[in-house]
Amino acid sequence: ETRSFWGSNGWTAWVRLATVNDVTTAKNEVLTALDKKVDPLNEFRKNLFNKLNGFNSVRLKLVGDSITWGANASNASSTVPRDKTMNDARNTTDPISPSWANLLRKYIAYTFGDTSITEDRPGSAYTKRKKTISIKDHIKSFSFKTASGVAVSESVALQVITDNASAKNGETMNLLGANFVANRQNEFSFDIVADNVSILYSAWSLGDENNVCEVYVDGVKAGQFNYYSATQTFDNEFTTSFTYGKHTIRVKNIATHASSYALIQCCATEQKVWVINEGINGSYTGDWITRGLMSATVNPYDDFVLMQLGTNDRGTKGVSAFKSRLKTCVDLINSLSNNNAKILLLTSVPDSPTNALNHAYFFNMQTVDTVISRVAIELH
């Protein structure tokens, strides 16, 4: 039996919002989530902090529809062209348009960065900060070798990393010259996801004019620095830049003087934190699967993918089909990011009463939110 009521648009079918069973089911799902002791926001914050405390630059990618894009925010950009492709217009990255994406970017810039926001392409902008990398504190991320190529253990390497109040970072590591007779480190290496790296060192008079360290990026010599000086100085810096990605940095002391060794203070990088808004106006989960939107943007360098899809899925038949597509999107993100990305499933605000009665929709936002919640619980 179909029930209806008389309203401003004539006879209109009632829309069921919830039954006792619906409320009970929702309650049980919440209790299940609590049993897992999962607080999504705290998990996100913890993982973000962990990333920021490491060497690497960080990328947060936003996948979504017009809500993610920034529709209805003031001072938004033009939405033309709008063809449901990655060539669609993007909203400004300037927080003068206070979309949730831009406010997130501003929060990160002011909390973790230097408050700057630099747009490198439409929809994509980053903040930055100077990040010092202590060899002692991150010893497990480094590898060491003697001049003859024999691996040096962490415990042995640590024996020549000492406190040094003259160094800005408070410590120095002895990096022995090529002819220094000792089974200690003559070179060190580490991996970094970035587009730049710096080596900080002290220059001094021990040795001679051949006090040289070479720096390699992915096996190719990027440059060298000379650490000989009649007067000792600290906080000297060698910097090199490269294409953004994962790179292996190697520093080797080729000094020939038998008593020469370099005092390496630390490594550093201009760490960048991106918020990349890939919201596509009018898109639904199917577009991100069949039109290749997901494969056109998600990659192994994405650390976090925040997916806010489902609003436009209301125009498709079948809640179970929507749930299946949502899971497929999650699988795609995992595959395309090589399981590197942490995935956050986001929901939107509830329907307005008028919007909920729109006959173009087969289900409402409450259903969308419920499906997203269930998928998050099932896949956690």
C-alpha positions, 0 to 999 in steps of 0.5 A, spaced: 500 500 500 502 506 498 501 512 503 501 519 501 499 526 503 497 533 500 502 538 500 504 544 496 505 540 490 499 536 491 499 529 493 506 526 495 508 519 497 511 519 504 518 517 505 520 513 510 526 516 514 527 510 519 523 504 523 525 501 530 529 496 526 533 501 522 535 505 529 536 498 532 541 496 526 544 503 527 545 502 534 549 495 533 553 498 528 556 504 533 557 499 538 561 494 534 565 500 532 566 502 539 568 495 540 574 495 535 576 502 539 576 505 533 576 513 533 577 515 526 579 522 527 584 520 532 587 515 527 587 520 522 591 525 526 596 519 529 597 517 522 598 524 519 603 526 525 607 519 524 608 521 517 610 528 518 615 526 523 619 522 518 623 524 512 618 524 507 613 530 504 606 528 505 600 528 500 593 528 502 588 527 496 581 528 496 576 524 491 569 526 491 564 530 488 561 538 488 561 538 495 569 536 495 570 541 489 567 546 494 560 548 490 556 553 494 562 556 498 563 563 497 568 566 492 569 559 488 572 559 481 568 558 475 565 550 474 567 551 466 569 546 463 565 541 466 565 534 463 567 529 468 574 528 467 580 530 470 581 536 465 574 539 469 575 546 472 578 546 479 576 551 485 581 556 487 586 553 493 586 560 496 582 559 503 578 566 501 573 561 498 572 557 505 570 550 502 572 544 507 578 542 502 581 549 503 580 550 510 583 543 511 589 546 507 589 552 511 589 548 518 595 544 516 599 550 513 598 554 520 599 548 524 605 544 521 607 548 515 610 556 515 603 558 513 604 559 506 600 556 501 603 555 494 599 552 488 603 548 483 597 546 479 589 547 479 586 544 485 593 542 488 597 546 493 602 545 499 605 548 505 612 547 507 617 547 513 624 545 514 625 538 517 631 536 520 633 529 520 637 527 526 641 521 524 642 518 531 634 519 532 632 515 526 638 510 526 634 505 523 632 509 517 640 509 515 645 504 512 652 505 513 659 502 510 666 502 511 671 505 505 672 497 503 664 496 502 663 492 508 656 494 512 657 497 519 652 495 524 647 501 528 651 500 534 658 501 531 655 507 527 652 510 534 659 510 537 661 516 533 655 520 533 656 524 539 653 531 542 656 537 540 653 544 542 656 548 537 652 544 532 645 547 531 642 540 531 646 538 537 650 532 534 655 530 529 657 524 526 664 522 524 665 520 517 671 517 516 676 519 509 678 513 504 684 512 507 682 512 515 684 506 518 678 503 522 672 499 521 667 505 521 663 508 517 666 512 510 659 512 507 651 513 509 645 512 505 637 513 506 631 513 502 627 519 502 620 521 498 621 529 496 624 533 491 630 536 495 635 534 500 641 538 504 647 535 508 649 539 514 656 539 516 662 542 520 668 545 516 675 544 519 682 544 519 684 536 520 686 533 513 687 538 507 684 541 501 682 534 499 677 533 504 671 532 500 664 528 500 661 526 494 653 526 494 649 521 490 642 521 488 639 514 485 647 512 484 648 518 480 653 523 483 649 530 484 655 534 487 660 534 492 662 539 498 669 540 501 669 540 509 676 543 509 677 550 513 683 553 516 677 556 522 672 551 524 665 553 522 658 549 523 652 549 519 655 549 512 650 546 508 650 542 501 643 542 498 641 538 491 634 538 488 631 533 484 624 530 481 619 529 486 619 521 488 622 516 492 630 517 492 636 513 495 641 519 497 648 516 499 654 520 502 661 518 501 667 521 504 673 520 498 678 525 502 685 522 501 689 524 508 690 519 513 687 522 519 681 526 515 674 525 517 668 529 516 663 532 521 656 530 519 651 534 523 644 532 520 640 531 514 635 536 512 629 537 507 624 542 505 618 538 507 612 539 503 605 537 505 600 537 499 592 537 499 590 536 492 583 537 491 580 532 485 573 533 487 569 533 480 562 536 480 556 531 478 560 525 479 558 519 482 562 512 484 561 509 477 564 515 474 570 514 478 570 506 476 568 506 469 571 513 466 578 512 469 577 518 474 581 514 480 586 511 475 588 518 473 589 521 479 591 516 485 598 513 485 603 510 490 605 517 493 598 518 496 599 518 503 592 519 505 586 519 500 579 522 503 573 519 499 567 523 499 562 520 494 555 518 494 551 524 494 550 523 486 549 515 487 542 517 490 540 518 482 542 510 481 537 504 483 539 499 488 543 501 495 546 494 494 549 496 488 552 503 491 555 499 496 558 494 491 561 500 487 564 504 494 567 497 495 570 497 488 573 504 489 576 502 496 579 497 492 582 501 486 585 506 491 589 500 495 591 497 488 593 504 485 597 506 491 600 500 492 597 499 499 600 506 501 594 510 502 590 511 508 583 511 506 578 515 509 571 515 507 567 521 508 560 523 509 556 529 507 550 533 511 543 530 511 538 532 506 534 538 507 526 536 507 525 539 500 531 535 497 529 529 501 523 529 497 526 530 490 523 524 485 530 524 481 533 520 487 532 513 489 534 513 496 536 519 501 542 521 504 541 517 511 541 511 506 548 514 503 551 515 510 549 508 513 552 505 507 558 509 508 559 507 515 557 500 514 563 499 508 568 503 513 566 498 519 567 492 514 573 494 511 577 496 517 
